[in-house]
Amino acid sequence: MWYADKNGRRHFVHAKREVLLAGGVYASPQLLMLSGIGPADHLSEYGVKVVKDLPGVGRNLQDHPAVMLSYASKNPYKDKRKSAVYYTEQTGKKIS
């Protein structure tokens, strides 16, 4: 593999054994499919040599957005109790 360092110089590196790449939930299915792991019919459509036919790769992807909320409070204990009550009412679980 070729890469450029911070000065723009190109270097070639190779591995003597397998290399494991992980791109998180969004890029991992793409990396697997580009490596030949995924639905065989789909890989063949794009000329990718099939290494392992795994039809589930790239299927049922779901977005899991998360929001971190911070705020200042004049009465943090009261706010915490309100949050705990809300959580318990919504989930049936208690916060201890």
N, CA, C and O atoms as a CHARMM CRD file, in Angstrom:
* protein
*
  384
    1    1 MET  N      0.83900  -1.14300   0.00000 PROA 1      0.00000
    2    1 MET  CA     0.00000   0.00000   0.00000 PROA 1      0.00000
    3    1 MET  C      0.90200   1.22900   0.00000 PROA 1      0.00000
    4    1 MET  O      1.91800   1.27100   0.69400 PROA 1      0.00000
    5    2 TRP  N      0.52000   2.21100  -0.77800 PROA 2      0.00000
    6    2 TRP  CA     1.23700   3.48300  -0.80100 PROA 2      0.00000
    7    2 TRP  C      0.54000   4.47500   0.10800 PROA 2      0.00000
    8    2 TRP  O     -0.68800   4.51100   0.17500 PROA 2      0.00000
    9    3 TYR  N      1.32800   5.28200   0.81100 PROA 3      0.00000
   10    3 TYR  CA     0.75700   6.37000   1.58600 PROA 3      0.00000
   11    3 TYR  C      1.71200   7.55100   1.53500 PROA 3      0.00000
   12    3 TYR  O      2.89800   7.39000   1.24700 PROA 3      0.00000
   13    4 ALA  N      1.19200   8.72900   1.81300 PROA 4      0.00000
   14    4 ALA  CA     2.02000   9.93600   1.82100 PROA 4      0.00000
   15    4 ALA  C      2.16900  10.40600   3.26300 PROA 4      0.00000
   16    4 ALA  O      1.19000  10.47900   4.00600 PROA 4      0.00000
   17    5 ASP  N      3.40100  10.72300   3.65200 PROA 5      0.00000
   18    5 ASP  CA     3.61200  11.23800   5.00300 PROA 5      0.00000
   19    5 ASP  C      3.26400  12.72500   5.05900 PROA 5      0.00000
   20    5 ASP  O      2.83100  13.29900   4.06000 PROA 5      0.00000
   21    6 LYS  N      3.45200  13.34700   6.21800 PROA 6      0.00000
   22    6 LYS  CA     3.04300  14.74500   6.37800 PROA 6      0.00000
   23    6 LYS  C      3.84000  15.70500   5.49100 PROA 6      0.00000
   24    6 LYS  O      3.41600  16.84100   5.27500 PROA 6      0.00000
   25    7 ASN  N      4.98500  15.26000   4.97800 PROA 7      0.00000
   26    7 ASN  CA     5.78400  16.09300   4.07900 PROA 7      0.00000
   27    7 ASN  C      5.49200  15.81000   2.60400 PROA 7      0.00000
   28    7 ASN  O      6.12200  16.38700   1.71700 PROA 7      0.00000
   29    8 GLY  N      4.54300  14.92600   2.35400 PROA 8      0.00000
   30    8 GLY  CA     4.17900  14.60600   0.98000 PROA 8      0.00000
   31    8 GLY  C      5.01300  13.50800   0.34100 PROA 8      0.00000
   32    8 GLY  O      4.79700  13.16800  -0.82200 PROA 8      0.00000
   33    9 ARG  N      5.96800  12.94500   1.08300 PROA 9      0.00000
   34    9 ARG  CA     6.79000  11.85600   0.54100 PROA 9      0.00000
   35    9 ARG  C      5.97700  10.57000   0.51000 PROA 9      0.00000
   36    9 ARG  O      5.25800  10.25700   1.45900 PROA 9      0.00000
   37   10 ARG  N      6.09400   9.82600  -0.59000 PROA 10     0.00000
   38   10 ARG  CA     5.34000   8.58000  -0.74100 PROA 10     0.00000
   39   10 ARG  C      6.16400   7.40300  -0.23900 PROA 10     0.00000
   40   10 ARG  O      7.36900   7.32300  -0.47800 PROA 10     0.00000
   41   11 HSD  N      5.49500   6.49000   0.46300 PROA 11     0.00000
   42   11 HSD  CA     6.12800   5.29000   1.00800 PROA 11     0.00000
   43   11 HSD  C      5.25700   4.09000   0.68000 PROA 11     0.00000
   44   11 HSD  O      4.03400   4.19900   0.59000 PROA 11     0.00000
   45   12 PHE  N      5.89500   2.95600   0.50600 PROA 12     0.00000
   46   12 PHE  CA     5.16200   1.71500   0.26300 PROA 12     0.00000
   47   12 PHE  C      5.32100   0.82000   1.48300 PROA 12     0.00000
   48   12 PHE  O      6.43000   0.64200   1.98600 PROA 12     0.00000
   49   13 VAL  N      4.22400   0.26100   1.95700 PROA 13     0.00000
   50   13 VAL  CA     4.26400  -0.68300   3.08100 PROA 13     0.00000
   51   13 VAL  C      3.46700  -1.92000   2.69900 PROA 13     0.00000
   52   13 VAL  O      2.53800  -1.84700   1.89400 PROA 13     0.00000
   53   14 HSD  N      3.83100  -3.05200   3.27800 PROA 14     0.00000
   54   14 HSD  CA     3.07800  -4.27300   3.04000 PROA 14     0.00000
   55   14 HSD  C      3.05700  -5.09300   4.33300 PROA 14     0.00000
   56   14 HSD  O      3.85600  -4.86400   5.24100 PROA 14     0.00000
   57   15 ALA  N      2.14700  -6.03300   4.39600 PROA 15     0.00000
   58   15 ALA  CA     2.00900  -6.87800   5.57900 PROA 15     0.00000
   59   15 ALA  C      2.41700  -8.29800   5.23300 PROA 15     0.00000
   60   15 ALA  O      2.15500  -8.77600   4.12900 PROA 15     0.00000
   61   16 LYS  N      3.05000  -8.96000   6.16700 PROA 16     0.00000
   62   16 LYS  CA     3.42700 -10.35500   5.97100 PROA 16     0.00000
   63   16 LYS  C      2.26500 -11.28200   6.32400 PROA 16     0.00000
   64   16 LYS  O      2.24100 -12.44100   5.91000 PROA 16     0.00000
   65   17 ARG  N      1.29200 -10.76200   7.09700 PROA 17     0.00000
   66   17 ARG  CA     0.11700 -11.53500   7.47700 PROA 17     0.00000
   67   17 ARG  C     -1.11600 -10.70000   7.20300 PROA 17     0.00000
   68   17 ARG  O     -1.02300  -9.61600   6.62700 PROA 17     0.00000
   69   18 GLU  N     -2.27300 -11.20200   7.61500 PROA 18     0.00000
   70   18 GLU  CA    -3.51800 -10.49800   7.35500 PROA 18     0.00000
   71   18 GLU  C     -3.56200  -9.15800   8.10200 PROA 18     0.00000
   72   18 GLU  O     -2.88300  -8.95700   9.10800 PROA 18     0.00000
   73   19 VAL  N     -4.38000  -8.26400   7.57300 PROA 19     0.00000
   74   19 VAL  CA    -4.57200  -6.94900   8.16900 PROA 19     0.00000
   75   19 VAL  C     -6.05300  -6.80200   8.47400 PROA 19     0.00000
   76   19 VAL  O     -6.89700  -7.10600   7.63000 PROA 19     0.00000
   77   20 LEU  N     -6.36700  -6.34400   9.65500 PROA 20     0.00000
   78   20 LEU  CA    -7.75100  -6.14800  10.04900 PROA 20     0.00000
   79   20 LEU  C     -8.06400  -4.65900  10.04000 PROA 20     0.00000
   80   20 LEU  O     -7.41700  -3.87300  10.73200 PROA 20     0.00000
   81   21 LEU  N     -9.05700  -4.28100   9.25200 PROA 21     0.00000
   82   21 LEU  CA    -9.49500  -2.89500   9.19900 PROA 21     0.00000
   83   21 LEU  C    -10.89000  -2.79900   9.78600 PROA 21     0.00000
   84   21 LEU  O    -11.71500  -3.69000   9.58400 PROA 21     0.00000
   85   22 ALA  N    -11.15600  -1.72900  10.50800 PROA 22     0.00000
   86   22 ALA  CA   -12.50300  -1.48700  11.02700 PROA 22     0.00000
   87   22 ALA  C    -12.82600  -0.02200  10.78800 PROA 22     0.00000
   88   22 ALA  O    -12.05700   0.86900  11.14800 PROA 22     0.00000
   89   23 GLY  N    -13.96600   0.20500  10.18000 PROA 23     0.00000
   90   23 GLY  CA   -14.35600   1.57700   9.87500 PROA 23     0.00000
   91   23 GLY  C    -15.59800   2.00300  10.62100 PROA 23     0.00000
   92   23 GLY  O    -16.24600   2.98200  10.25100 PROA 23     0.00000
   93   24 GLY  N    -15.93400   1.27800  11.66600 PROA 24     0.00000
   94   24 GLY  CA   -17.14900   1.61500  12.39600 PROA 24     0.00000
   95   24 GLY  C    -18.37200   1.06800  11.67300 PROA 24     0.00000
   96   24 GLY  O    -18.25900   0.36400  10.67000 PROA 24     0.00000
   97   25 VAL  N    -19.52000   1.40000  12.19400 PROA 25     0.00000
   98   25 VAL  CA   -20.77100   0.85700  11.67800 PROA 25     0.00000
   99   25 VAL  C    -21.03100   1.26300  10.23500 PROA 25     0.00000
  100   25 VAL  O    -21.65000   0.50500   9.48900 PROA 25     0.00000
  101   26 TYR  N    -20.57900   2.42500   9.83000 PROA 26     0.00000
  102   26 TYR  CA   -20.89700   2.90200   8.48400 PROA 26     0.00000
  103   26 TYR  C    -19.95300   2.35400   7.42700 PROA 26     0.00000
  104   26 TYR  O    -20.39800   1.98100   6.34100 PROA 26     0.00000
  105   27 ALA  N    -18.66000   2.29900   7.72000 PROA 27     0.00000
  106   27 ALA  CA   -17.70500   1.89700   6.69000 PROA 27     0.00000
  107   27 ALA  C    -17.38400   0.40100   6.69200 PROA 27     0.00000
  108   27 ALA  O    -16.90500  -0.11600   5.68300 PROA 27     0.00000
  109   28 SER  N    -17.63200  -0.29900   7.78400 PROA 28     0.00000
  110   28 SER  CA   -17.26900  -1.71900   7.84400 PROA 28     0.00000
  111   28 SER  C    -17.95400  -2.57000   6.77600 PROA 28     0.00000
  112   28 SER  O    -17.28300  -3.39300   6.15400 PROA 28     0.00000
  113   29 PRO  N    -19.25800  -2.41100   6.53300 PROA 29     0.00000
  114   29 PRO  CA   -19.85500  -3.21700   5.45700 PROA 29     0.00000
  115   29 PRO  C    -19.19300  -2.96000   4.10200 PROA 29     0.00000
  116   29 PRO  O    -18.99800  -3.88900   3.31800 PROA 29     0.00000
  117   30 GLN  N    -18.85200  -1.71500   3.83000 PROA 30     0.00000
  118   30 GLN  CA   -18.19700  -1.38800   2.56600 PROA 30     0.00000
  119   30 GLN  C    -16.82000  -2.04900   2.48900 PROA 30     0.00000
  120   30 GLN  O    -16.46000  -2.61300   1.45600 PROA 30     0.00000
  121   31 LEU  N    -16.05400  -1.98300   3.57500 PROA 31     0.00000
  122   31 LEU  CA   -14.73000  -2.61700   3.58900 PROA 31     0.00000
  123   31 LEU  C    -14.84500  -4.12400   3.39000 PROA 31     0.00000
  124   31 LEU  O    -14.06500  -4.71900   2.64600 PROA 31     0.00000
  125   32 LEU  N    -15.81700  -4.73700   4.05400 PROA 32     0.00000
  126   32 LEU  CA   -16.01100  -6.18000   3.89000 PROA 32     0.00000
  127   32 LEU  C    -16.34000  -6.52000   2.44000 PROA 32     0.00000
  128   32 LEU  O    -15.77200  -7.45100   1.86700 PROA 32     0.00000
  129   33 MET  N    -17.26200  -5.75700   1.85000 PROA 33     0.00000
  130   33 MET  CA   -17.67000  -6.05500   0.47500 PROA 33     0.00000
  131   33 MET  C    -16.54000  -5.81200  -0.51800 PROA 33     0.00000
  132   33 MET  O    -16.37200  -6.58200  -1.46300 PROA 33     0.00000
  133   34 LEU  N    -15.77300  -4.75900  -0.31600 PROA 34     0.00000
  134   34 LEU  CA   -14.63700  -4.51100  -1.20200 PROA 34     0.00000
  135   34 LEU  C    -13.57600  -5.60500  -1.06800 PROA 34     0.00000
  136   34 LEU  O    -12.77500  -5.82500  -1.97700 PROA 34     0.00000
  137   35 SER  N    -13.58300  -6.29100   0.08800 PROA 35     0.00000
  138   35 SER  CA   -12.64200  -7.39600   0.31900 PROA 35     0.00000
  139   35 SER  C    -13.18900  -8.73600  -0.15700 PROA 35     0.00000
  140   35 SER  O    -12.51100  -9.75700  -0.04200 PROA 35     0.00000
  141   36 GLY  N    -14.42300  -8.74200  -0.69700 PROA 36     0.00000
  142   36 GLY  CA   -14.99200  -9.96600  -1.22500 PROA 36     0.00000
  143   36 GLY  C    -15.86800 -10.71600  -0.25000 PROA 36     0.00000
  144   36 GLY  O    -16.20600 -11.87700  -0.48000 PROA 36     0.00000
  145   37 ILE  N    -16.24000 -10.06600   0.83700 PROA 37     0.00000
  146   37 ILE  CA   -17.10200 -10.70400   1.83700 PROA 37     0.00000
  147   37 ILE  C    -18.44800  -9.98800   1.81800 PROA 37     0.00000
  148   37 ILE  O    -18.53300  -8.80000   2.12600 PROA 37     0.00000
  149   38 GLY  N    -19.49900 -10.72200   1.45200 PROA 38     0.00000
  150   38 GLY  CA   -20.82000 -10.11900   1.36200 PROA 38     0.00000
  151   38 GLY  C    -21.71400 -10.93300   0.44700 PROA 38     0.00000
  152   38 GLY  O    -21.40400 -12.08000   0.12600 PROA 38     0.00000
  153   39 PRO  N    -22.83900 -10.33500   0.02100 PROA 39     0.00000
  154   39 PRO  CA   -23.75400 -11.05800  -0.87100 PROA 39     0.00000
  155   39 PRO  C    -23.09300 -11.32400  -2.23000 PROA 39     0.00000
  156   39 PRO  O    -22.76600 -10.38700  -2.95900 PROA 39     0.00000
  157   40 ALA  N    -22.90300 -12.58900  -2.56200 PROA 40     0.00000
  158   40 ALA  CA   -22.15200 -12.97700  -3.76400 PROA 40     0.00000
  159   40 ALA  C    -22.70400 -12.34500  -5.03500 PROA 40     0.00000
  160   40 ALA  O    -21.93600 -11.87200  -5.87300 PROA 40     0.00000
  161   41 ASP  N    -24.03200 -12.33000  -5.18800 PROA 41     0.00000
  162   41 ASP  CA   -24.60400 -11.76900  -6.41600 PROA 41     0.00000
  163   41 ASP  C    -24.29300 -10.28800  -6.55600 PROA 41     0.00000
  164   41 ASP  O    -24.02500  -9.80600  -7.65600 PROA 41     0.00000
  165   42 HSD  N    -24.32800  -9.57100  -5.44800 PROA 42     0.00000
  166   42 HSD  CA   -24.04100  -8.13500  -5.46600 PROA 42     0.00000
  167   42 HSD  C    -22.55600  -7.87600  -5.76100 PROA 42     0.00000
  168   42 HSD  O    -22.21700  -6.98500  -6.54000 PROA 42     0.00000
  169   43 LEU  N    -21.68600  -8.65900  -5.13600 PROA 43     0.00000
  170   43 LEU  CA   -20.24200  -8.49700  -5.36100 PROA 43     0.00000
  171   43 LEU  C    -19.89800  -8.78700  -6.81700 PROA 43     0.00000
  172   43 LEU  O    -19.12700  -8.05300  -7.43600 PROA 43     0.00000
  173   44 SER  N    -20.46200  -9.84600  -7.35500 PROA 44     0.00000
  174   44 SER  CA   -20.19300 -10.23200  -8.74000 PROA 44     0.00000
  175   44 SER  C    -20.64500  -9.15900  -9.72100 PROA 44     0.00000
  176   44 SER  O    -20.00800  -8.93300 -10.75000 PROA 44     0.00000
  177   45 GLU  N    -21.75900  -8.49700  -9.38800 PROA 45     0.00000
  178   45 GLU  CA   -22.26900  -7.40300 -10.24100 PROA 45     0.00000
  179   45 GLU  C    -21.20600  -6.34400 -10.48600 PROA 45     0.00000
  180   45 GLU  O    -21.13900  -5.74300 -11.55900 PROA 45     0.00000
  181   46 TYR  N    -20.37800  -6.12800  -9.47400 PROA 46     0.00000
  182   46 TYR  CA   -19.36800  -5.06600  -9.54900 PROA 46     0.00000
  183   46 TYR  C    -17.97100  -5.59900  -9.80500 PROA 46     0.00000
  184   46 TYR  O    -16.98800  -4.86500  -9.69900 PROA 46     0.00000
  185   47 GLY  N    -17.88500  -6.86900 -10.14000 PROA 47     0.00000
  186   47 GLY  CA   -16.58500  -7.44300 -10.50100 PROA 47     0.00000
  187   47 GLY  C    -15.68100  -7.71900  -9.32000 PROA 47     0.00000
  188   47 GLY  O    -14.46900  -7.85200  -9.49200 PROA 47     0.00000
  189   48 VAL  N    -16.24100  -7.81000  -8.12200 PROA 48     0.00000
  190   48 VAL  CA   -15.44400  -8.11900  -6.93500 PROA 48     0.00000
  191   48 VAL  C    -15.40700  -9.63100  -6.76400 PROA 48     0.00000
  192   48 VAL  O    -16.44900 -10.28600  -6.76500 PROA 48     0.00000
  193   49 LYS  N    -14.20200 -10.18600  -6.61700 PROA 49     0.00000
  194   49 LYS  CA   -14.04100 -11.62500  -6.43600 PROA 49     0.00000
  195   49 LYS  C    -14.63300 -12.02500  -5.08000 PROA 49     0.00000
  196   49 LYS  O    -14.27900 -11.45800  -4.04700 PROA 49     0.00000
  197   50 VAL  N    -15.53300 -13.00400  -5.10100 PROA 50     0.00000
  198   50 VAL  CA   -16.21300 -13.44400  -3.87700 PROA 50     0.00000
  199   50 VAL  C    -15.28600 -14.35100  -3.06400 PROA 50     0.00000
  200   50 VAL  O    -14.84600 -15.39600  -3.54400 PROA 50     0.00000
  201   51 VAL  N    -15.00100 -13.94100  -1.84000 PROA 51     0.00000
  202   51 VAL  CA   -14.20600 -14.73900  -0.91400 PROA 51     0.00000
  203   51 VAL  C    -15.14100 -15.53200  -0.01200 PROA 51     0.00000
  204   51 VAL  O    -14.89700 -16.70500   0.27100 PROA 51     0.00000
  205   52 LYS  N    -16.21500 -14.88500   0.44000 PROA 52     0.00000
  206   52 LYS  CA   -17.20500 -15.53600   1.31000 PROA 52     0.00000
  207   52 LYS  C    -18.57300 -14.92700   1.03200 PROA 52     0.00000
  208   52 LYS  O    -18.75500 -13.71300   1.12700 PROA 52     0.00000
  209   53 ASP  N    -19.53100 -15.78000   0.68900 PROA 53     0.00000
  210   53 ASP  CA   -20.89800 -15.32700   0.43800 PROA 53     0.00000
  211   53 ASP  C    -21.61500 -15.15400   1.77700 PROA 53     0.00000
  212   53 ASP  O    -21.99600 -16.13400   2.41700 PROA 53     0.00000
  213   54 LEU  N    -21.79400 -13.90100   2.19200 PROA 54     0.00000
  214   54 LEU  CA   -22.50800 -13.58600   3.43000 PROA 54     0.00000
  215   54 LEU  C    -23.59700 -12.57100   3.10100 PROA 54     0.00000
  216   54 LEU  O    -23.34300 -11.36700   3.10500 PROA 54     0.00000
  217   55 PRO  N    -24.79800 -13.04500   2.82000 PROA 55     0.00000
  218   55 PRO  CA   -25.87600 -12.16300   2.37700 PROA 55     0.00000
  219   55 PRO  C    -26.25200 -11.05800   3.36100 PROA 55     0.00000
  220   55 PRO  O    -26.81300 -10.04600   2.93900 PROA 55     0.00000
  221   56 GLY  N    -25.96700 -11.21000   4.65000 PROA 56     0.00000
  222   56 GLY  CA   -26.36200 -10.20800   5.64200 PROA 56     0.00000
  223   56 GLY  C    -25.49700  -8.95700   5.66600 PROA 56     0.00000
  224   56 GLY  O    -25.89300  -7.94700   6.24900 PROA 56     0.00000
  225   57 VAL  N    -24.32100  -9.00200   5.04300 PROA 57     0.00000
  226   57 VAL  CA   -23.42800  -7.84100   5.07400 PROA 57     0.00000
  227   57 VAL  C    -24.06300  -6.67500   4.31600 PROA 57     0.00000
  228   57 VAL  O    -24.45300  -6.81000   3.15700 PROA 57     0.00000
  229   58 GLY  N    -24.15600  -5.54700   4.98200 PROA 58     0.00000
  230   58 GLY  CA   -24.71900  -4.35500   4.36200 PROA 58     0.00000
  231   58 GLY  C    -26.23400  -4.27300   4.44500 PROA 58     0.00000
  232   58 GLY  O    -26.82700  -3.32800   3.92500 PROA 58     0.00000
  233   59 ARG  N    -26.86700  -5.23600   5.08300 PROA 59     0.00000
  234   59 ARG  CA   -28.32300  -5.24300   5.22200 PROA 59     0.00000
  235   59 ARG  C    -28.71700  -4.73400   6.60600 PROA 59     0.00000
  236   59 ARG  O    -27.92700  -4.78200   7.54900 PROA 59     0.00000
  237   60 ASN  N    -29.92500  -4.25700   6.70800 PROA 60     0.00000
  238   60 ASN  CA   -30.51500  -3.84000   7.98100 PROA 60     0.00000
  239   60 ASN  C    -29.69200  -2.78000   8.71400 PROA 60     0.00000
  240   60 ASN  O    -29.63800  -2.77000   9.94400 PROA 60     0.00000
  241   61 LEU  N    -29.05800  -1.89600   7.95800 PROA 61     0.00000
  242   61 LEU  CA   -28.31400  -0.81300   8.59900 PROA 61     0.00000
  243   61 LEU  C    -29.30500   0.18800   9.16200 PROA 61     0.00000
  244   61 LEU  O    -30.28200   0.54200   8.50200 PROA 61     0.00000
  245   62 GLN  N    -29.05700   0.64500  10.38100 PROA 62     0.00000
  246   62 GLN  CA   -29.93300   1.60900  11.02800 PROA 62     0.00000
  247   62 GLN  C    -29.10800   2.73800  11.60900 PROA 62     0.00000
  248   62 GLN  O    -28.01700   2.51800  12.13600 PROA 62     0.00000
  249   63 ASP  N    -29.62500   3.92100  11.51300 PROA 63     0.00000
  250   63 ASP  CA   -28.96500   5.07500  12.10500 PROA 63     0.00000
  251   63 ASP  C    -29.29200   5.10600  13.59400 PROA 63     0.00000
  252   63 ASP  O    -30.43600   4.87200  13.98300 PROA 63     0.00000
  253   64 HSD  N    -28.31300   5.38900  14.41300 PROA 64     0.00000
  254   64 HSD  CA   -28.50700   5.48200  15.86100 PROA 64     0.00000
  255   64 HSD  C    -27.99400   6.83600  16.35400 PROA 64     0.00000
  256   64 HSD  O    -26.94200   6.92000  16.98800 PROA 64     0.00000
  257   65 PRO  N    -28.74700   7.88400  16.05700 PROA 65     0.00000
  258   65 PRO  CA   -28.27600   9.20800  16.48100 PROA 65     0.00000
  259   65 PRO  C    -28.31700   9.34700  18.00100 PROA 65     0.00000
  260   65 PRO  O    -29.16700   8.76200  18.67300 PROA 65     0.00000
  261   66 ALA  N    -27.40200  10.11600  18.51500 PROA 66     0.00000
  262   66 ALA  CA   -27.35100  10.37100  19.95200 PROA 66     0.00000
  263   66 ALA  C    -27.08400  11.86100  20.16200 PROA 66     0.00000
  264   66 ALA  O    -26.37300  12.50000  19.38600 PROA 66     0.00000
  265   67 VAL  N    -27.65700  12.37900  21.20500 PROA 67     0.00000
  266   67 VAL  CA   -27.47500  13.79600  21.52500 PROA 67     0.00000
  267   67 VAL  C    -27.03100  13.89700  22.96600 PROA 67     0.00000
  268   67 VAL  O    -27.64800  13.30600  23.85200 PROA 67     0.00000
  269   68 MET  N    -25.96200  14.64500  23.20800 PROA 68     0.00000
  270   68 MET  CA   -25.52600  14.89600  24.57000 PROA 68     0.00000
  271   68 MET  C    -26.03700  16.26500  24.96100 PROA 68     0.00000
  272   68 MET  O    -25.77000  17.25900  24.28600 PROA 68     0.00000
  273   69 LEU  N    -26.76600  16.30800  26.04500 PROA 69     0.00000
  274   69 LEU  CA   -27.38200  17.54700  26.48800 PROA 69     0.00000
  275   69 LEU  C    -26.77700  17.95800  27.81900 PROA 69     0.00000
  276   69 LEU  O    -26.76800  17.17300  28.76600 PROA 69     0.00000
  277   70 SER  N    -26.27700  19.17300  27.89700 PROA 70     0.00000
  278   70 SER  CA   -25.72800  19.71600  29.13600 PROA 70     0.00000
  279   70 SER  C    -26.42100  21.02800  29.44100 PROA 70     0.00000
  280   70 SER  O    -26.73800  21.80300  28.53800 PROA 70     0.00000
  281   71 TYR  N    -26.65300  21.26700  30.71400 PROA 71     0.00000
  282   71 TYR  CA   -27.26300  22.53500  31.10500 PROA 71     0.00000
  283   71 TYR  C    -26.89000  22.85300  32.55200 PROA 71     0.00000
  284   71 TYR  O    -26.55000  21.96200  33.33100 PROA 71     0.00000
  285   72 ALA  N    -26.96000  24.11600  32.89000 PROA 72     0.00000
  286   72 ALA  CA   -26.72100  24.55700  34.26000 PROA 72     0.00000
  287   72 ALA  C    -28.06600  24.62100  34.97500 PROA 72     0.00000
  288   72 ALA  O    -29.08500  24.94700  34.36500 PROA 72     0.00000
  289   73 SER  N    -28.06400  24.31300  36.25900 PROA 73     0.00000
  290   73 SER  CA   -29.30500  24.31800  37.02700 PROA 73     0.00000
  291   73 SER  C    -29.09100  24.97200  38.38000 PROA 73     0.00000
  292   73 SER  O    -28.03300  24.82900  38.99200 PROA 73     0.00000
  293   74 LYS  N    -30.09200  25.68300  38.83400 PROA 74     0.00000
  294   74 LYS  CA   -30.03100  26.27400  40.17300 PROA 74     0.00000
  295   74 LYS  C    -30.36700  25.22900  41.22700 PROA 74     0.00000
  296   74 LYS  O    -30.04900  25.41200  42.40200 PROA 74     0.00000
  297   75 ASN  N    -31.00800  24.13200  40.82200 PROA 75     0.00000
  298   75 ASN  CA   -31.39200  23.08500  41.75700 PROA 75     0.00000
  299   75 ASN  C    -31.12800  21.71700  41.11700 PROA 75     0.00000
  300   75 ASN  O    -32.06300  21.03600  40.69700 PROA 75     0.00000
  301   76 PRO  N    -29.84100  21.31300  41.04500 PROA 76     0.00000
  302   76 PRO  CA   -29.50200  20.06800  40.34600 PROA 76     0.00000
  303   76 PRO  C    -30.16500  18.82400  40.94100 PROA 76     0.00000
  304   76 PRO  O    -30.53200  17.91400  40.19900 PROA 76     0.00000
  305   77 TYR  N    -30.32400  18.76900  42.26700 PROA 77     0.00000
  306   77 TYR  CA   -30.93300  17.58700  42.87500 PROA 77     0.00000
  307   77 TYR  C    -32.37500  17.42000  42.40000 PROA 77     0.00000
  308   77 TYR  O    -32.80300  16.31300  42.07200 PROA 77     0.00000
  309   78 LYS  N    -33.11200  18.51600  42.36600 PROA 78     0.00000
  310   78 LYS  CA   -34.50000  18.46500  41.91000 PROA 78     0.00000
  311   78 LYS  C    -34.55800  18.02100  40.44700 PROA 78     0.00000
  312   78 LYS  O    -35.39100  17.19200  40.08100 PROA 78     0.00000
  313   79 ASP  N    -33.67900  18.56700  39.61900 PROA 79     0.00000
  314   79 ASP  CA   -33.65000  18.17800  38.20700 PROA 79     0.00000
  315   79 ASP  C    -33.30600  16.70100  38.05200 PROA 79     0.00000
  316   79 ASP  O    -33.87700  16.00500  37.21200 PROA 79     0.00000
  317   80 LYS  N    -32.36400  16.23000  38.87300 PROA 80     0.00000
  318   80 LYS  CA   -31.97600  14.82300  38.79600 PROA 80     0.00000
  319   80 LYS  C    -33.17000  13.94500  39.15600 PROA 80     0.00000
  320   80 LYS  O    -33.43300  12.94700  38.48500 PROA 80     0.00000
  321   81 ARG  N    -33.90000  14.31500  40.22100 PROA 81     0.00000
  322   81 ARG  CA   -35.06600  13.53500  40.61800 PROA 81     0.00000
  323   81 ARG  C    -36.10300  13.52000  39.50300 PROA 81     0.00000
  324   81 ARG  O    -36.71700  12.48700  39.23900 PROA 81     0.00000
  325   82 LYS  N    -36.29900  14.64200  38.85900 PROA 82     0.00000
  326   82 LYS  CA   -37.26400  14.69400  37.76300 PROA 82     0.00000
  327   82 LYS  C    -36.82200  13.75400  36.63900 PROA 82     0.00000
  328   82 LYS  O    -37.63400  13.03600  36.05600 PROA 82     0.00000
  329   83 SER  N    -35.54400  13.77200  36.35600 PROA 83     0.00000
  330   83 SER  CA   -35.03500  12.91400  35.29300 PROA 83     0.00000
  331   83 SER  C    -35.18100  11.44600  35.65200 PROA 83     0.00000
  332   83 SER  O    -35.55400  10.63800  34.80200 PROA 83     0.00000
  333   84 ALA  N    -34.89300  11.08600  36.90400 PROA 84     0.00000
  334   84 ALA  CA   -35.00600   9.70400  37.34300 PROA 84     0.00000
  335   84 ALA  C    -36.46000   9.23800  37.27300 PROA 84     0.00000
  336   84 ALA  O    -36.73700   8.11600  36.85000 PROA 84     0.00000
  337   85 VAL  N    -37.37300  10.09000  37.68500 PROA 85     0.00000
  338   85 VAL  CA   -38.78800   9.73900  37.63900 PROA 85     0.00000
  339   85 VAL  C    -39.22200   9.54000  36.19200 PROA 85     0.00000
  340   85 VAL  O    -39.91000   8.57100  35.87000 PROA 85     0.00000
  341   86 TYR  N    -38.82400  10.44800  35.33800 PROA 86     0.00000
  342   86 TYR  CA   -39.17400  10.32600  33.92500 PROA 86     0.00000
  343   86 TYR  C    -38.61800   9.03000  33.35300 PROA 86     0.00000
  344   86 TYR  O    -39.32700   8.30400  32.65600 PROA 86     0.00000
  345   87 TYR  N    -37.36600   8.73700  33.64000 PROA 87     0.00000
  346   87 TYR  CA   -36.73100   7.52000  33.13800 PROA 87     0.00000
  347   87 TYR  C    -37.49800   6.28900  33.60800 PROA 87     0.00000
  348   87 TYR  O    -37.77800   5.39000  32.81500 PROA 87     0.00000
  349   88 THR  N    -37.84100   6.24800  34.90100 PROA 88     0.00000
  350   88 THR  CA   -38.55600   5.09700  35.45200 PROA 88     0.00000
  351   88 THR  C    -39.93200   4.94600  34.81500 PROA 88     0.00000
  352   88 THR  O    -40.34600   3.83800  34.47500 PROA 88     0.00000
  353   89 GLU  N    -40.63000   6.05200  34.65800 PROA 89     0.00000
  354   89 GLU  CA   -41.95000   5.98900  34.03500 PROA 89     0.00000
  355   89 GLU  C    -41.87200   5.49800  32.59600 PROA 89     0.00000
  356   89 GLU  O    -42.74000   4.75200  32.14200 PROA 89     0.00000
  357   90 GLN  N    -40.84800   5.91000  31.89000 PROA 90     0.00000
  358   90 GLN  CA   -40.72100   5.55300  30.48200 PROA 90     0.00000
  359   90 GLN  C    -40.22000   4.12000  30.26800 PROA 90     0.00000
  360   90 GLN  O    -40.61700   3.45400  29.31300 PROA 90     0.00000
  361   91 THR  N    -39.35000   3.65600  31.16300 PROA 91     0.00000
  362   91 THR  CA   -38.71000   2.35100  30.92900 PROA 91     0.00000
  363   91 THR  C    -39.11700   1.26800  31.91900 PROA 91     0.00000
  364   91 THR  O    -38.92400   0.08300  31.65000 PROA 91     0.00000
  365   92 GLY  N    -39.67300   1.65700  33.05200 PROA 92     0.00000
  366   92 GLY  CA   -40.00100   0.67800  34.08800 PROA 92     0.00000
  367   92 GLY  C    -38.81100   0.31100  34.94400 PROA 92     0.00000
  368   92 GLY  O    -38.94200  -0.49500  35.86500 PROA 92     0.00000
  369   93 LYS  N    -37.65200   0.88300  34.66400 PROA 93     0.00000
  370   93 LYS  CA   -36.43900   0.61000  35.42600 PROA 93     0.00000
  371   93 LYS  C    -36.17600   1.76500  36.38800 PROA 93     0.00000
  372   93 LYS  O    -36.48700   2.91700  36.08500 PROA 93     0.00000
  373   94 LYS  N    -35.60300   1.45000  37.54500 PROA 94     0.00000
  374   94 LYS  CA   -35.29500   2.49800  38.52200 PROA 94     0.00000
  375   94 LYS  C    -33.82000   2.85400  38.47600 PROA 94     0.00000
  376   94 LYS  O    -32.96400   1.99300  38.27100 PROA 94     0.00000
  377   95 ILE  N    -33.53700   4.12300  38.66900 PROA 95     0.00000
  378   95 ILE  CA   -32.15300   4.57800  38.77700 PROA 95     0.00000
  379   95 ILE  C    -31.84000   4.65900  40.26100 PROA 95     0.00000
  380   95 ILE  O    -32.53500   5.35500  41.00100 PROA 95     0.00000
  381   96 SER  N    -30.80300   3.95700  40.70900 PROA 96     0.00000
  382   96 SER  CA   -30.48700   3.97900  42.14100 PROA 96     0.00000
  383   96 SER  C    -29.41000   4.98700  42.44200 PROA 96     0.00000
  384   96 SER  O    -29.01600   5.14200  43.59800 PROA 96     0.00000
